[in-house]
Amino acid sequence: MLVGLAVFAILVSGMGAETLRDPIKKKGAGPLFQIHRGKKWGYMDRSGKTAIPPQFDDEGVFLSGRAKVRQGKEWGYVDETGRVVVPLQFDNAGDFREGLAPVQSGRKWGFVDPAGRFAIEPQFQAAAEFSDGLARFEIWETIKCGPSDYKGKEDITYSKDNAPLFAFRMHDRTSGANLGCFPPDARYGFVDKRGWIAVPPRFLHVGDFSDGLAPARSAGSSDQKLGYIDRTGRMVIEPQFDQAYSFSEGLAAVEIGVRFQGSRQVAGSWGFIDRQGKFAVPARYFMADSFSEGLAAVSLPGTVSGYIDASGVFKIPPRYVVATAFSEGLALVWPEDGGDEYYIDRTGKTALALKLPALWPFRDGLTVAGNQGEQRYVDREGRAVAPYETDPQLGE
């Protein structure tokens, strides 16, 4: 999560849902970059030369030499030459992580290998990508979907056997694709690469594993606090946190002391714990992001943000209304004085101020900047490399 996320949301408010799609490569992705030309998606290389002509209705990034692509309603996978190596046959698909990818076949999710063979047969109502050797999955018996996502004027309750296909998504807070549906009896667990249930589905919320631990909230807990489980599902850091992120660089951001007056939060502070559950950085921040490249963005009351090191010392003073995570030595910030956004280096010095509006980090030497419908790939010197998109109405 970005520090100053509320401000970030305001910056992009009023834009279509497609605009909010993150155009930046995921960490570990291959050499090709996504491009959008009119109604179709394709790929370019680092220099801006088209590598796979735009021809897909949707697509993902290359991981393990495969990228998910969609034609019509069906998903499959292509290699870095654009050749379809896993036929388009799935109702939805995730990226390859650690050698497997989650796919939806009808009303169930399983996992395929790079050849398209099912390594784990479809059996879950939803499944996420692998992280640290385990993948989150979700099971439920019934689900309620709002009228904005399906026909009718009131919520409709479905069973797992007749719910619309779009309802089969991860519904915990780590997912932004709930699509107006919520399963009241959802439970979460973890599966390993052999298809064995490593952690039974007995949790109301789980995050991805990292450093051998995952944040989790047990079903039936009276106070709804989060703790951390190990790879067997044993709670090794007792539930005591109101919010908890996955570990990053040996520390995890957590929130304690949350209190509400009506619907308004009036108390709560963030800090960082180590793998023993002890506070390495005391809980004294209004908001905190995970560590990245040795620094974490944190905000003080009033949402003024800066960057601390693992000891809690401010290395870049709090002077931004939005401070995003570092990537490739740069972080995008919005200054407190209301000026335009710009990129800083790890010393806090201005490294790059683009002439185009920017929202995204650098990845593999490029970022995406510009107005809706005219966004371009830009390098670290601020030079435009190639269009990311050329259609003024995304998805039209």
Secondary structure, 3 states (H helix, E strand, C coil): CCECHHHHHHHHCCCCHHHHCCCCCCCCCCCCEEEEECCEEEEECCCCCEEEEEEECEECCCECCEEEEEECCEEEEECCCCCEEEEEEECEECCCECCEEEEEECCEEEEECCCCCEEEEEEECEEEEEECCEEEEEECCEEEECCCCCCCCCCEEEECCCCCHHHCCCCCCCCCCCCCEECCCCEEEEEECCCCEEEEEEEEEECCCECCEEEEEECCCCCCCEEEECCCCCEEEEEEECEECCCECCEEEEEEEEEEECCEEEEEEEEEECCCCCEEEEEEECEECCCECCEEEEEECCCEEEEECCCCCEEEEEEEEEECCCECCEEEEEECCCCCCEEECCCCCEEECCCCCECCCCECCEEEECCCCCCEEEECCCCEEEECECCCCCCC
